[in-house]
Amino acid sequence: MKRSVILISGRGSNLQAIIEAGLPVTAVISNRADAAGLKFAAGQGIATAVVAHRDYDTRDAFDAALARVIDDFRPELVALAGFMRIFTDGFVLRYQGRMLNIHPSLLPAFAGLDTHARALAAGVKLHGCTVHFVTPQLDHGPVVIQAAVPVLAHDGEAQLAARVLAAEHRIYPQAVRWFLEDQLVIENGVVRVKGDQPQQLYAP
């Protein structure tokens, strides 16, 4: 099976979901030494590393340092799991076609930050999350799988976020598994799964 590196900035709940799904993780890298997910990964016997963005004067310098550490692990897949940095185009192109991200909205709706608050303000009745390939245009890469959750009448941001996060923990391991098992095909910017497996989840 292919090798994967997971990038995190915080607690790493999606990282944990991927590991608990029995998927192989070669290494976990964070831009923050205090990221709780590093401790979880180490406890699972997984290699960890820190590339602190504050140690670099420019985004280019940080991306170059991060790429050197990633490449030391020789991964076929780089998966972003709450990694709170925007990459340079050069970094994205280096890993294009083998870098996944999960975003807490039904892309292309609500790209960027504050997705749950924006969904509530817009009055949408369905919200959700998206696993996609990373491209230079932020949150606009080819969609691998999406999960839709209902927006309930009395939802606040925290309640909606929790419902979406639970759906993330279901679809991100699935997307990673498909990639590692060579099940994903990109044709004309559209992702399909071999065998026509469902690429959508409707969560309660």
Buried (B, 14 or more C-beta within 10 A) or exposed (E): EBBBBBBBBBBBBBBBBBBEBEBBBBBBBBBBEEBBBBEBBEEBEBBBBBBEBEEBEEBEEBBBBBBEBBEEBEBBBBBBBBBEBEBBEEBBBBBBEBBBBBBBBBBEBBBEEEBBBBBBEEEBEEBBBBBBBBBBEBBBBBBBBBBBBBBEEEBEBEBBBEBBBBBBBBBBBBBBBBBBEEBBEEEEEEBBBEEEEEBEBEBE
